[in-house]
Each structure stands twice: as C-alpha cells, then as structure tokens.
C-alpha cells in the first residue's frame, strides 16, 4: 500500500514537471557571483536546536551575509505534498555562497515528517532542486570542491539499502547512481539516460560518509 502511494506521488510529480517544462529531478544552478553567507538558522520561536543539525527548524530561514546584510524566507506549499513543515540537514557550500537544506512534509507514510526535496539557495533564490522519483531523501552533502552534491535516497519504511546519487551542480546532470541492492550488481541508469551508472564493485568513496540504513 505505501509503495503504491509513493508511486502515485512520483507519477504526479512527473506529470507536473512535464506540464511546466522542467526536468523532474532538478533545476539548473546559476553561476553568477553570490554574496558570502556568514551565518544561517531556521530555528523558530517554538523550536529546540536538534543535536547534529543545529540550524534545523520550522523557520523562517534567517541568513546573514559577510557584509552585514540579511535575507529570510519561510516554508513553502508544494503542489504534490502540500505544506512544508520544516527545514532539515541545513548545510553551507565550501565557498560559503550556497545554502542547502531538506524540505520536510507531513504527507508521509511514517509517523514523523519526511524529507521529500533537497533545495539549494544562492543569491536570494532557490537555484537547484532535487527530488527522488520514488521514496525520500535520507541524507546529502556537498562534494569537497563544491561542484557536486551527493544524495542518499530510499523508502520511508522497509528499505535497508537505499540508493546514492552524484549530481553535478553546473548542469544539474546526474553523473552516477550507486544501487547496492540491484540484483545484477549494476546500478540503473539515471533518469533520462544521462550520466554513467556505477557498478556495485566500484562503490564510490563518498558513500561511506552516509549513515548505514541498517543501523
């Protein structure tokens, strides 16, 4: 039942993306110069800082730049999942110009909210979005050089493996997908056929940085 619910939402997402003329997984990132971010927090009046994720909260997201100016933005309403309830796993890019965070929603098979989308905010607007075709986002991180993001996705329940994605920020292209649970040991090609799949025998080093789904 829950697999069917997730699949139906993925189909709705794909339809909306086609209608809008946008790719289903991401929007292209801009390359214009952006101000340096000095501090950030989405901890709202009723929030308590979360261990290991001190900037997470129900918002608004407050950002202060190195020149003393500031910006803020609140929760969004999504066409598929409804009202966003929080910001999770908030991270800053190596060059300190791009803020990334997961958007969580209550419309989820599990009791707690699910992180259904990863957004990157730069220079006053969201410049990149990643949403898995199925399941949710378990975790993510910037590459050390800031040119890519690594994303761990999986189902909210009954999934002990997950799937890993490497996405190039300059183009929004999925460069590799690592699926350790694929029966033939080969990851399926990324959506749209772009990129080159990684085999189970060639497990990317950065996969070790993510949590073990079985723990």
Rosetta blueprint (number, residue, H / E / L):
1 X L
2 X H
3 X H
4 X H
5 X H
6 X H
7 X H
8 X H
9 X H
10 X H
11 X H
12 X H
13 X H
14 X H
15 X H
16 X H
17 X H
18 X H
19 X H
20 X H
21 X L
22 X L
23 X L
24 X L
25 X L
26 X L
27 X L
28 X L
29 X L
30 X L
31 X L
32 X L
33 X L
34 X L
35 X L
36 X L
37 X E
38 X E
39 X E
40 X E
41 X E
42 X L
43 X L
44 X L
45 X L
46 X L
47 X L
48 X L
49 X L
50 X E
51 X L
52 X L
53 X E
54 X L
55 X L
56 X L
57 X E
58 X L
59 X L
60 X L
61 X E
62 X E
63 X E
64 X E
65 X E
66 X L
67 X L
68 X L
69 X L
70 X E
71 X E
72 X E
73 X E
74 X L
75 X L
76 X L
77 X E
78 X E
79 X L
80 X L
81 X L
82 X E
83 X E
84 X E
85 X E
86 X E
87 X E
88 X E
89 X E
90 X E
91 X E
92 X E
93 X L
94 X L
95 X L
96 X L
97 X L
98 X E
99 X E
100 X E
101 X E
102 X E
103 X E
104 X E
105 X E
106 X L
107 X L
108 X L
109 X L
110 X L
111 X L
112 X L
113 X L
114 X E
115 X E
116 X E
117 X E
118 X E
119 X E
120 X E
121 X E
122 X E
123 X L
124 X L
125 X E
126 X E
127 X E
128 X E
129 X E
130 X E
131 X L
132 X L
133 X L
134 X L
135 X L
136 X E
137 X E
138 X E
139 X E
140 X E
141 X E
142 X E
143 X L
144 X L
145 X L
146 X L
147 X L
148 X E
149 X E
150 X E
151 X E
152 X E
153 X E
154 X E
155 X L
156 X L
157 X L
158 X L
159 X L
160 X L
161 X L
162 X L
163 X E
164 X E
165 X E
166 X E
167 X E
168 X E
169 X L
170 X L
171 X L
172 X L
173 X L
174 X E
175 X E
176 X E
177 X E
178 X E
179 X L
180 X L
181 X L
182 X L
183 X L
184 X L
185 X L
186 X E
187 X L
188 X L
189 X L
190 X L
191 X H
192 X H
193 X H
194 X L
195 X L
196 X L
197 X L
198 X L
199 X E
200 X H
201 X H
202 X H
203 X L
204 X L
205 X H
206 X H
207 X H
208 X H
209 X H
210 X L
211 X L
212 X L
213 X L
214 X L
215 X L
